[in-house]
């Protein structure tokens, strides 16, 4: 009798731990970040363009 009771308790605790892990992974996969984030559109490159007006300091 004690052996059956011990086995039942261990099996129940083990099943509960496995169920908790499965639930956590399910919640993380549902509400977590997407596997492939959407690409961010590239900003145009800023280029310094020389102008016709030169600063003379006068």
Secondary structure as GFF3:
##gff-version 3
##sequence-region A 1 58
A	DSSP	alpha_helix	2	31	.	.	.	ID=ss1
###
